[in-house]
């Protein structure tokens, strides 16, 4: 599983370089992300534009990562694909996470 981490003074940026967050990788994803956010103690921006599919295991892992952060630090999800965004909206988790829309393609 690939996570690309960049840290600045004000935030952690994590790019998820996987096409799926599902039962096959959810536990590894959760454990690795909890390790990353635990040491940074900063707001986290997660670039998810490469993730095309997320199941309930993946959503559970995301919730666990959110709970690992102090309430004052947001977990911002950036660039969700339509399929993944739908999972967050249908489960009303869009009220728990800050979601930034994917950029629209330039014509």
VOMIDREN-935891 format. One record per residue: residue number from 1; residue in one letter; x, y, z of N, C-alpha, C, O in turn. Coordinates in Angstrom, 1 decimal. Layout:
! VOMIDREN-935891
{n->NUM, res->a, n_x->X, n_y->Y, n_z->Z, ca_x->X, ca_y->Y, ca_z->Z, c_x->X, c_y->Y, c_z->Z, o_x->X, o_y->Y, o_z->Z}
...
//
This chain:
! VOMIDREN-935891
{n->1, res->x, n_x->0.8, n_y->-1.2, n_z->0.0, ca_x->0.0, ca_y->0.0, ca_z->0.0, c_x->0.9, c_y->1.2, c_z->0.0, o_x->1.9, o_y->1.3, o_z->0.8}
{n->2, res->x, n_x->0.6, n_y->2.2, n_z->-0.9, ca_x->1.4, ca_y->3.4, ca_z->-1.0, c_x->0.7, c_y->4.6, c_z->-0.5, o_x->-0.5, o_y->4.9, o_z->-0.9}
{n->3, res->x, n_x->1.3, n_y->5.3, n_z->0.5, ca_x->0.9, ca_y->6.6, ca_z->1.0, c_x->2.1, c_y->7.5, c_z->0.8, o_x->3.2, o_y->7.2, o_z->1.3}
{n->4, res->x, n_x->1.9, n_y->8.6, n_z->0.2, ca_x->2.9, ca_y->9.6, ca_z->0.0, c_x->2.7, c_y->10.8, c_z->1.0, o_x->1.6, o_y->11.4, o_z->0.9}
{n->5, res->x, n_x->3.6, n_y->11.0, n_z->1.9, ca_x->3.4, ca_y->12.0, ca_z->3.0, c_x->4.4, c_y->13.2, c_z->2.8, o_x->5.6, o_y->13.0, o_z->2.5}
{n->6, res->x, n_x->3.8, n_y->14.3, n_z->2.8, ca_x->4.5, ca_y->15.6, ca_z->2.8, c_x->4.1, c_y->16.4, c_z->4.0, o_x->2.9, o_y->16.5, o_z->4.3}
{n->7, res->x, n_x->5.0, n_y->16.9, n_z->4.7, ca_x->4.7, ca_y->17.7, ca_z->6.0, c_x->5.2, c_y->19.1, c_z->5.8, o_x->6.4, o_y->19.4, o_z->5.4}
{n->8, res->x, n_x->4.4, n_y->20.0, n_z->6.2, ca_x->4.7, ca_y->21.4, ca_z->6.3, c_x->4.6, c_y->21.8, c_z->7.8, o_x->4.2, o_y->21.0, o_z->8.6}
{n->9, res->x, n_x->4.9, n_y->23.1, n_z->8.1, ca_x->4.7, ca_y->23.6, ca_z->9.4, c_x->3.2, c_y->23.5, c_z->9.9, o_x->3.0, o_y->23.2, o_z->11.1}
{n->10, res->x, n_x->2.3, n_y->23.7, n_z->8.9, ca_x->0.9, ca_y->23.8, ca_z->9.3, c_x->0.1, c_y->22.6, c_z->9.1, o_x->-1.0, o_y->22.5, o_z->9.7}
{n->11, res->x, n_x->0.5, n_y->21.6, n_z->8.3, ca_x->-0.3, ca_y->20.4, ca_z->8.0, c_x->0.5, c_y->19.3, c_z->7.5, o_x->1.6, o_y->19.4, o_z->7.1}
{n->12, res->x, n_x->-0.2, n_y->18.1, n_z->7.5, ca_x->0.3, ca_y->16.9, ca_z->6.8, c_x->-0.5, c_y->16.7, c_z->5.6, o_x->-1.7, o_y->16.8, o_z->5.6}
{n->13, res->x, n_x->0.2, n_y->16.4, n_z->4.5, ca_x->-0.5, ca_y->16.1, ca_z->3.2, c_x->-0.2, c_y->14.6, c_z->2.9, o_x->1.0, o_y->14.2, o_z->2.9}
{n->14, res->x, n_x->-1.3, n_y->13.9, n_z->2.7, ca_x->-1.1, ca_y->12.4, ca_z->2.4, c_x->-1.8, c_y->12.2, c_z->1.1, o_x->-3.0, o_y->12.4, o_z->1.0}
{n->15, res->x, n_x->-1.1, n_y->11.6, n_z->0.2, ca_x->-1.6, ca_y->11.2, ca_z->-1.1, c_x->-1.8, c_y->9.7, c_z->-1.0, o_x->-0.8, o_y->8.9, o_z->-0.8}
{n->16, res->x, n_x->-3.0, n_y->9.2, n_z->-1.3, ca_x->-3.3, ca_y->7.8, ca_z->-1.3, c_x->-3.1, c_y->7.3, c_z->-2.7, o_x->-3.8, o_y->7.7, o_z->-3.6}
{n->17, res->x, n_x->-2.0, n_y->6.5, n_z->-2.9, ca_x->-1.7, ca_y->6.1, ca_z->-4.3, c_x->-2.2, c_y->4.7, c_z->-4.5, o_x->-1.5, o_y->3.8, o_z->-5.0}
{n->18, res->x, n_x->-3.4, n_y->4.5, n_z->-4.2, ca_x->-4.1, ca_y->3.2, ca_z->-4.4, c_x->-5.4, c_y->3.4, c_z->-5.1, o_x->-6.0, o_y->4.5, o_z->-5.0}
{n->19, res->x, n_x->-5.9, n_y->2.5, n_z->-5.9, ca_x->-7.2, ca_y->2.7, ca_z->-6.6, c_x->-8.4, c_y->2.2, c_z->-5.7, o_x->-9.5, o_y->2.5, o_z->-6.0}
{n->20, res->x, n_x->-8.1, n_y->1.4, n_z->-4.7, ca_x->-9.2, ca_y->0.9, ca_z->-3.8, c_x->-8.8, c_y->1.0, c_z->-2.3, o_x->-7.6, o_y->0.8, o_z->-2.0}
{n->21, res->x, n_x->-9.7, n_y->1.3, n_z->-1.5, ca_x->-9.6, ca_y->1.1, ca_z->-0.1, c_x->-10.7, c_y->0.2, c_z->0.3, o_x->-11.9, o_y->0.7, o_z->0.5}
{n->22, res->x, n_x->-10.4, n_y->-1.1, n_z->0.4, ca_x->-11.4, ca_y->-2.1, ca_z->0.7, c_x->-10.9, c_y->-3.0, c_z->1.8, o_x->-9.9, o_y->-2.8, o_z->2.4}
{n->23, res->x, n_x->-11.7, n_y->-4.1, n_z->1.9, ca_x->-11.3, ca_y->-5.1, ca_z->3.0, c_x->-9.9, c_y->-5.6, c_z->2.9, o_x->-9.3, o_y->-6.0, o_z->3.9}
{n->24, res->x, n_x->-9.4, n_y->-5.7, n_z->1.7, ca_x->-8.1, ca_y->-6.3, ca_z->1.4, c_x->-7.0, c_y->-5.4, c_z->2.0, o_x->-5.9, o_y->-6.0, o_z->2.4}
{n->25, res->x, n_x->-7.2, n_y->-4.1, n_z->2.1, ca_x->-6.1, ca_y->-3.2, ca_z->2.6, c_x->-6.5, c_y->-2.3, c_z->3.8, o_x->-5.7, o_y->-1.6, o_z->4.3}
{n->26, res->x, n_x->-7.8, n_y->-2.4, n_z->4.2, ca_x->-8.3, ca_y->-1.5, ca_z->5.2, c_x->-7.5, c_y->-1.5, c_z->6.5, o_x->-7.3, o_y->-0.4, o_z->7.0}
{n->27, res->x, n_x->-7.2, n_y->-2.6, n_z->7.0, ca_x->-6.5, ca_y->-2.7, ca_z->8.3, c_x->-5.1, c_y->-2.1, c_z->8.1, o_x->-4.7, o_y->-1.3, o_z->9.0}
{n->28, res->x, n_x->-4.4, n_y->-2.4, n_z->7.1, ca_x->-3.0, ca_y->-1.8, ca_z->6.8, c_x->-3.1, c_y->-0.3, c_z->6.6, o_x->-2.3, o_y->0.5, o_z->7.2}
{n->29, res->x, n_x->-4.1, n_y->0.1, n_z->5.9, ca_x->-4.3, ca_y->1.6, ca_z->5.6, c_x->-4.6, c_y->2.3, c_z->7.0, o_x->-4.0, o_y->3.3, o_z->7.3}
{n->30, res->x, n_x->-5.5, n_y->1.7, n_z->7.8, ca_x->-5.8, ca_y->2.4, ca_z->9.1, c_x->-4.6, c_y->2.4, c_z->10.0, o_x->-4.3, o_y->3.5, o_z->10.5}
{n->31, res->x, n_x->-3.9, n_y->1.3, n_z->10.1, ca_x->-2.7, ca_y->1.3, ca_z->11.0, c_x->-1.6, c_y->2.3, c_z->10.5, o_x->-1.0, o_y->3.0, o_z->11.3}
{n->32, res->x, n_x->-1.4, n_y->2.3, n_z->9.2, ca_x->-0.3, ca_y->3.2, ca_z->8.7, c_x->-0.8, c_y->4.7, c_z->8.9, o_x->0.0, o_y->5.5, o_z->9.2}
{n->33, res->x, n_x->-2.0, n_y->5.0, n_z->8.6, ca_x->-2.5, ca_y->6.4, ca_z->8.7, c_x->-2.5, c_y->6.8, c_z->10.2, o_x->-2.2, o_y->7.9, o_z->10.5}
{n->34, res->x, n_x->-2.9, n_y->5.9, n_z->11.1, ca_x->-2.9, ca_y->6.3, ca_z->12.5, c_x->-1.5, c_y->6.6, c_z->12.9, o_x->-1.2, o_y->7.5, o_z->13.8}
{n->35, res->x, n_x->-0.5, n_y->5.8, n_z->12.4, ca_x->0.9, ca_y->6.1, ca_z->12.7, c_x->1.3, c_y->7.5, c_z->12.2, o_x->2.0, o_y->8.2, o_z->12.9}
{n->36, res->x, n_x->0.9, n_y->7.8, n_z->11.0, ca_x->1.3, ca_y->9.1, ca_z->10.4, c_x->0.7, c_y->10.2, c_z->11.1, o_x->1.4, o_y->11.2, o_z->11.5}
{n->37, res->x, n_x->-0.6, n_y->10.2, n_z->11.4, ca_x->-1.3, ca_y->11.3, ca_z->12.0, c_x->-0.9, c_y->11.4, c_z->13.5, o_x->-1.0, o_y->12.5, o_z->14.1}
{n->38, res->x, n_x->-0.6, n_y->10.3, n_z->14.1, ca_x->-0.2, ca_y->10.3, ca_z->15.5, c_x->1.1, c_y->11.1, c_z->15.8, o_x->1.2, o_y->11.7, o_z->16.8}
{n->39, res->x, n_x->2.0, n_y->11.0, n_z->14.9, ca_x->3.3, ca_y->11.6, ca_z->15.1, c_x->3.3, c_y->13.1, c_z->14.6, o_x->4.1, o_y->13.9, o_z->15.1}
{n->40, res->x, n_x->2.4, n_y->13.4, n_z->13.7, ca_x->2.4, ca_y->14.8, ca_z->13.2, c_x->1.7, c_y->15.8, c_z->14.0, o_x->2.1, o_y->16.9, o_z->14.1}
{n->41, res->x, n_x->0.6, n_y->15.4, n_z->14.6, ca_x->-0.3, ca_y->16.2, ca_z->15.5, c_x->-0.6, c_y->17.6, c_z->14.8, o_x->-0.4, o_y->18.6, o_z->15.3}
{n->42, res->x, n_x->-1.0, n_y->17.4, n_z->13.5, ca_x->-1.4, ca_y->18.6, ca_z->12.7, c_x->-2.7, c_y->18.2, c_z->11.9, o_x->-3.0, o_y->17.1, o_z->11.8}
{n->43, res->x, n_x->-3.3, n_y->19.3, n_z->11.4, ca_x->-4.4, ca_y->19.0, ca_z->10.4, c_x->-3.9, c_y->18.1, c_z->9.3, o_x->-2.7, o_y->18.2, o_z->8.9}
{n->44, res->x, n_x->-4.7, n_y->17.3, n_z->8.7, ca_x->-4.4, ca_y->16.4, ca_z->7.7, c_x->-5.2, c_y->16.6, c_z->6.4, o_x->-6.4, o_y->16.7, o_z->6.5}
{n->45, res->x, n_x->-4.5, n_y->16.8, n_z->5.3, ca_x->-5.2, ca_y->16.9, ca_z->4.0, c_x->-4.9, c_y->15.6, c_z->3.3, o_x->-3.7, o_y->15.3, o_z->3.0}
{n->46, res->x, n_x->-5.9, n_y->14.8, n_z->2.9, ca_x->-5.7, ca_y->13.5, ca_z->2.2, c_x->-6.2, c_y->13.6, c_z->0.8, o_x->-7.4, o_y->13.8, o_z->0.5}
{n->47, res->x, n_x->-5.2, n_y->13.5, n_z->-0.1, ca_x->-5.5, ca_y->13.6, ca_z->-1.6, c_x->-6.0, c_y->12.2, c_z->-2.0, o_x->-5.2, o_y->11.2, o_z->-2.0}
{n->48, res->x, n_x->-7.2, n_y->12.1, n_z->-2.4, ca_x->-7.8, ca_y->10.8, ca_z->-2.7, c_x->-8.2, c_y->10.6, c_z->-4.2, o_x->-9.1, o_y->9.8, o_z->-4.5}
{n->49, res->x, n_x->-7.6, n_y->11.5, n_z->-5.0, ca_x->-8.1, ca_y->11.5, ca_z->-6.4, c_x->-7.8, c_y->10.2, c_z->-7.2, o_x->-8.4, o_y->9.9, o_z->-8.2}
{n->50, res->x, n_x->-6.9, n_y->9.3, n_z->-6.7, ca_x->-6.6, ca_y->8.0, ca_z->-7.3, c_x->-7.5, c_y->6.9, c_z->-6.8, o_x->-7.6, o_y->5.8, o_z->-7.4}
{n->51, res->x, n_x->-8.3, n_y->7.1, n_z->-5.8, ca_x->-9.1, ca_y->6.1, ca_z->-5.2, c_x->-10.5, c_y->6.0, c_z->-5.9, o_x->-11.2, o_y->7.0, o_z->-5.9}
{n->52, res->x, n_x->-10.7, n_y->4.9, n_z->-6.6, ca_x->-11.9, ca_y->4.8, ca_z->-7.4, c_x->-13.0, c_y->4.0, c_z->-6.6, o_x->-14.2, o_y->4.1, o_z->-7.0}
{n->53, res->x, n_x->-12.6, n_y->3.3, n_z->-5.6, ca_x->-13.6, ca_y->2.4, ca_z->-4.9, c_x->-13.3, c_y->2.4, c_z->-3.4, o_x->-12.1, o_y->2.3, o_z->-3.0}
{n->54, res->x, n_x->-14.3, n_y->2.5, n_z->-2.6, ca_x->-14.2, ca_y->2.3, ca_z->-1.2, c_x->-15.4, c_y->1.5, c_z->-0.7, o_x->-16.5, o_y->1.9, o_z->-1.0}
{n->55, res->x, n_x->-15.1, n_y->0.5, n_z->0.1, ca_x->-16.3, ca_y->-0.3, ca_z->0.7, c_x->-16.4, c_y->0.1, c_z->2.2, o_x->-15.8, o_y->1.0, o_z->2.7}
{n->56, res->x, n_x->-17.3, n_y->-0.6, n_z->2.9, ca_x->-17.5, ca_y->-0.3, ca_z->4.3, c_x->-16.3, c_y->-0.5, c_z->5.1, o_x->-16.2, o_y->0.2, o_z->6.1}
{n->57, res->x, n_x->-15.4, n_y->-1.4, n_z->4.8, ca_x->-14.2, ca_y->-1.6, ca_z->5.6, c_x->-13.3, c_y->-0.4, c_z->5.4, o_x->-12.7, o_y->0.1, o_z->6.4}
{n->58, res->x, n_x->-13.2, n_y->0.1, n_z->4.2, ca_x->-12.5, ca_y->1.3, ca_z->4.0, c_x->-13.0, c_y->2.5, c_z->4.7, o_x->-12.3, o_y->3.3, o_z->5.3}
{n->59, res->x, n_x->-14.4, n_y->2.6, n_z->4.7, ca_x->-15.0, ca_y->3.7, ca_z->5.4, c_x->-14.7, c_y->3.6, c_z->6.9, o_x->-14.5, o_y->4.6, o_z->7.6}
{n->60, res->x, n_x->-14.8, n_y->2.4, n_z->7.4, ca_x->-14.5, ca_y->2.2, ca_z->8.9, c_x->-13.0, c_y->2.6, c_z->9.2, o_x->-12.8, o_y->3.2, o_z->10.2}
{n->61, res->x, n_x->-12.1, n_y->2.3, n_z->8.3, ca_x->-10.7, ca_y->2.7, ca_z->8.5, c_x->-10.6, c_y->4.2, c_z->8.5, o_x->-9.8, o_y->4.8, o_z->9.3}
{n->62, res->x, n_x->-11.3, n_y->4.9, n_z->7.6, ca_x->-11.3, ca_y->6.4, ca_z->7.6, c_x->-11.8, c_y->6.9, c_z->8.9, o_x->-11.2, o_y->7.9, o_z->9.4}
{n->63, res->x, n_x->-12.9, n_y->6.4, n_z->9.4, ca_x->-13.4, ca_y->6.8, ca_z->10.7, c_x->-12.4, c_y->6.6, c_z->11.8, o_x->-12.3, o_y->7.5, o_z->12.7}
{n->64, res->x, n_x->-11.7, n_y->5.5, n_z->11.8, ca_x->-10.7, ca_y->5.2, ca_z->12.8, c_x->-9.6, c_y->6.3, c_z->12.8, o_x->-9.1, o_y->6.7, o_z->13.8}
{n->65, res->x, n_x->-9.2, n_y->6.6, n_z->11.6, ca_x->-8.2, ca_y->7.6, ca_z->11.4, c_x->-8.6, c_y->9.0, c_z->11.9, o_x->-7.9, o_y->9.7, o_z->12.6}
{n->66, res->x, n_x->-9.9, n_y->9.3, n_z->11.6, ca_x->-10.5, ca_y->10.6, ca_z->12.1, c_x->-10.5, c_y->10.6, c_z->13.6, o_x->-10.1, o_y->11.7, o_z->14.2}
{n->67, res->x, n_x->-10.8, n_y->9.5, n_z->14.2, ca_x->-10.9, ca_y->9.5, ca_z->15.7, c_x->-9.5, c_y->9.5, c_z->16.3, o_x->-9.3, o_y->9.9, o_z->17.5}
{n->68, res->x, n_x->-8.4, n_y->9.2, n_z->15.5, ca_x->-7.1, ca_y->9.2, ca_z->16.0, c_x->-6.5, c_y->10.7, c_z->16.1, o_x->-5.6, o_y->10.9, o_z->16.8}
{n->69, res->x, n_x->-7.2, n_y->11.6, n_z->15.4, ca_x->-6.8, ca_y->13.0, ca_z->15.4, c_x->-7.6, c_y->13.7, c_z->16.6, o_x->-8.7, o_y->13.4, o_z->16.9}
{n->70, res->x, n_x->-6.9, n_y->14.7, n_z->17.2, ca_x->-7.7, ca_y->15.5, ca_z->18.1, c_x->-8.8, c_y->16.2, c_z->17.4, o_x->-8.7, o_y->16.5, o_z->16.2}
{n->71, res->x, n_x->-9.9, n_y->16.5, n_z->18.1, ca_x->-11.1, ca_y->17.1, ca_z->17.5, c_x->-10.8, c_y->18.4, c_z->16.8, o_x->-11.5, o_y->18.8, o_z->15.9}
{n->72, res->x, n_x->-9.8, n_y->19.1, n_z->17.3, ca_x->-9.5, ca_y->20.4, ca_z->16.8, c_x->-8.8, c_y->20.4, c_z->15.5, o_x->-8.7, o_y->21.4, o_z->14.8}
{n->73, res->x, n_x->-8.2, n_y->19.2, n_z->15.1, ca_x->-7.5, ca_y->19.1, ca_z->13.8, c_x->-8.4, c_y->18.4, c_z->12.8, o_x->-8.9, o_y->17.3, o_z->13.0}
{n->74, res->x, n_x->-8.7, n_y->19.1, n_z->11.7, ca_x->-9.5, ca_y->18.4, ca_z->10.7, c_x->-8.8, c_y->17.4, c_z->9.9, o_x->-7.6, o_y->17.4, o_z->9.8}
{n->75, res->x, n_x->-9.6, n_y->16.4, n_z->9.3, ca_x->-9.1, ca_y->15.5, ca_z->8.3, c_x->-9.9, c_y->15.9, c_z->7.1, o_x->-11.1, o_y->15.6, o_z->6.9}
{n->76, res->x, n_x->-9.2, n_y->16.5, n_z->6.1, ca_x->-9.8, ca_y->17.1, ca_z->4.9, c_x->-9.5, c_y->16.1, c_z->3.8, o_x->-8.4, o_y->15.7, o_z->3.5}
{n->77, res->x, n_x->-10.6, n_y->15.7, n_z->3.2, ca_x->-10.5, ca_y->14.7, ca_z->2.0, c_x->-10.6, c_y->15.5, c_z->0.8, o_x->-11.6, o_y->16.2, o_z->0.5}
{n->78, res->x, n_x->-9.6, n_y->15.4, n_z->0.0, ca_x->-9.5, ca_y->16.2, ca_z->-1.2, c_x->-9.5, c_y->15.4, c_z->-2.5, o_x->-8.9, o_y->14.3, o_z->-2.6}
{n->79, res->x, n_x->-10.3, n_y->15.8, n_z->-3.5, ca_x->-10.4, ca_y->15.2, ca_z->-4.8, c_x->-11.1, c_y->13.8, c_z->-4.8, o_x->-10.6, o_y->12.9, o_z->-5.5}
{n->80, res->x, n_x->-12.1, n_y->13.7, n_z->-4.1, ca_x->-12.9, ca_y->12.4, ca_z->-4.1, c_x->-13.5, c_y->12.1, c_z->-5.5, o_x->-14.0, o_y->13.0, o_z->-6.1}
{n->81, res->x, n_x->-13.3, n_y->10.9, n_z->-5.9, ca_x->-14.0, ca_y->10.5, ca_z->-7.2, c_x->-15.5, c_y->10.4, c_z->-6.9, o_x->-15.8, o_y->10.2, o_z->-5.7}
{n->82, res->x, n_x->-16.3, n_y->10.4, n_z->-7.9, ca_x->-17.8, ca_y->10.4, ca_z->-7.6, c_x->-18.2, c_y->9.1, c_z->-6.9, o_x->-19.1, o_y->9.2, o_z->-6.0}
{n->83, res->x, n_x->-17.6, n_y->8.0, n_z->-7.2, ca_x->-18.0, ca_y->6.7, ca_z->-6.4, c_x->-17.7, c_y->6.8, c_z->-5.0, o_x->-18.5, o_y->6.4, o_z->-4.1}
{n->84, res->x, n_x->-16.5, n_y->7.3, n_z->-4.7, ca_x->-16.1, ca_y->7.4, ca_z->-3.3, c_x->-16.9, c_y->8.5, c_z->-2.5, o_x->-17.3, o_y->8.3, o_z->-1.4}
{n->85, res->x, n_x->-17.1, n_y->9.6, n_z->-3.2, ca_x->-17.9, ca_y->10.7, ca_z->-2.6, c_x->-19.3, c_y->10.2, c_z->-2.3, o_x->-19.9, o_y->10.6, o_z->-1.2}
{n->86, res->x, n_x->-19.9, n_y->9.4, n_z->-3.1, ca_x->-21.2, ca_y->8.8, ca_z->-2.9, c_x->-21.3, c_y->8.0, c_z->-1.6, o_x->-22.2, o_y->8.1, o_z->-0.9}
{n->87, res->x, n_x->-20.2, n_y->7.2, n_z->-1.3, ca_x->-20.1, ca_y->6.4, ca_z->-0.1, c_x->-20.2, c_y->7.4, c_z->1.1, o_x->-21.0, o_y->7.1, o_z->2.1}
{n->88, res->x, n_x->-19.5, n_y->8.5, n_z->1.1, ca_x->-19.5, ca_y->9.4, ca_z->2.2, c_x->-20.9, c_y->10.1, c_z->2.3, o_x->-21.4, o_y->10.3, o_z->3.5}
{n->89, res->x, n_x->-21.5, n_y->10.5, n_z->1.2, ca_x->-22.8, ca_y->11.1, ca_z->1.3, c_x->-23.9, c_y->10.2, c_z->1.7, o_x->-24.8, o_y->10.6, o_z->2.6}
{n->90, res->x, n_x->-23.9, n_y->9.0, n_z->1.2, ca_x->-25.0, ca_y->8.0, ca_z->1.5, c_x->-25.0, c_y->7.6, c_z->3.0, o_x->-26.0, o_y->7.4, o_z->3.6}
{n->91, res->x, n_x->-23.8, n_y->7.6, n_z->3.6, ca_x->-23.6, ca_y->7.2, ca_z->5.0, c_x->-23.6, c_y->8.5, c_z->5.9, o_x->-23.5, o_y->8.3, o_z->7.1}
{n->92, res->x, n_x->-23.8, n_y->9.6, n_z->5.3, ca_x->-23.8, ca_y->10.9, ca_z->6.0, c_x->-22.5, c_y->11.2, c_z->6.7, o_x->-22.4, o_y->12.0, o_z->7.6}
{n->93, res->x, n_x->-21.4, n_y->10.6, n_z->6.3, ca_x->-20.1, ca_y->10.8, ca_z->6.8, c_x->-19.5, c_y->12.1, c_z->6.2, o_x->-18.5, o_y->12.6, o_z->6.7}
{n->94, res->x, n_x->-20.2, n_y->12.7, n_z->5.3, ca_x->-19.8, ca_y->14.0, ca_z->4.7, c_x->-20.0, c_y->15.1, c_z->5.8, o_x->-19.4, o_y->16.2, o_z->5.6}
{n->95, res->x, n_x->-20.7, n_y->14.8, n_z->6.9, ca_x->-20.8, ca_y->15.7, ca_z->8.0, c_x->-19.7, c_y->15.6, c_z->9.0, o_x->-19.6, o_y->16.4, o_z->9.9}
{n->96, res->x, n_x->-19.0, n_y->14.5, n_z->8.9, ca_x->-17.9, ca_y->14.2, ca_z->9.9, c_x->-16.6, c_y->14.7, c_z->9.3, o_x->-15.7, o_y->15.2, o_z->10.0}
{n->97, res->x, n_x->-16.4, n_y->14.5, n_z->8.0, ca_x->-15.2, ca_y->14.8, ca_z->7.3, c_x->-15.4, c_y->16.1, c_z->6.5, o_x->-16.5, o_y->16.4, o_z->6.0}
{n->98, res->x, n_x->-14.3, n_y->16.9, n_z->6.4, ca_x->-14.4, ca_y->18.0, ca_z->5.5, c_x->-14.0, c_y->17.5, c_z->4.1, o_x->-13.0, o_y->16.9, o_z->3.9}
{n->99, res->x, n_x->-14.9, n_y->17.7, n_z->3.1, ca_x->-14.7, ca_y->17.2, ca_z->1.8, c_x->-14.5, c_y->18.3, c_z->0.8, o_x->-15.4, o_y->19.2, o_z->0.7}
{n->100, res->x, n_x->-13.4, n_y->18.3, n_z->0.1, ca_x->-13.2, ca_y->19.3, ca_z->-1.0, c_x->-13.5, c_y->18.6, c_z->-2.3, o_x->-13.0, o_y->17.5, o_z->-2.5}
{n->101, res->x, n_x->-14.3, n_y->19.2, n_z->-3.2, ca_x->-14.6, ca_y->18.5, ca_z->-4.5, c_x->-13.4, c_y->18.3, c_z->-5.4, o_x->-12.4, o_y->19.1, o_z->-5.3}
{n->102, res->x, n_x->-13.4, n_y->17.3, n_z->-6.2, ca_x->-12.4, ca_y->17.1, ca_z->-7.2, c_x->-12.4, c_y->18.3, c_z->-8.2, o_x->-13.5, o_y->18.8, o_z->-8.5}
{n->103, res->x, n_x->-11.3, n_y->18.7, n_z->-8.7, ca_x->-11.3, ca_y->19.8, ca_z->-9.7, c_x->-12.0, c_y->19.3, c_z->-11.0, o_x->-11.9, o_y->18.1, o_z->-11.3}
{n->104, res->x, n_x->-12.8, n_y->20.2, n_z->-11.6, ca_x->-13.4, ca_y->19.8, ca_z->-12.9, c_x->-12.4, c_y->19.8, c_z->-14.0, o_x->-11.5, o_y->20.7, o_z->-14.0}
{n->105, res->x, n_x->-12.5, n_y->18.9, n_z->-14.9, ca_x->-11.5, ca_y->18.8, ca_z->-16.0, c_x->-11.6, c_y->20.1, c_z->-16.9, o_x->-12.7, o_y->20.6, o_z->-17.1}
{n->106, res->x, n_x->-10.4, n_y->20.6, n_z->-17.3, ca_x->-10.4, ca_y->21.7, ca_z->-18.1, c_x->-10.6, c_y->21.3, c_z->-19.6, o_x->-10.2, o_y->20.3, o_z->-20.0}
{n->107, res->x, n_x->-11.4, n_y->22.1, n_z->-20.3, ca_x->-11.7, ca_y->21.8, ca_z->-21.7, c_x->-10.8, c_y->22.5, c_z->-22.6, o_x->-10.9, o_y->22.3, o_z->-23.8}
//
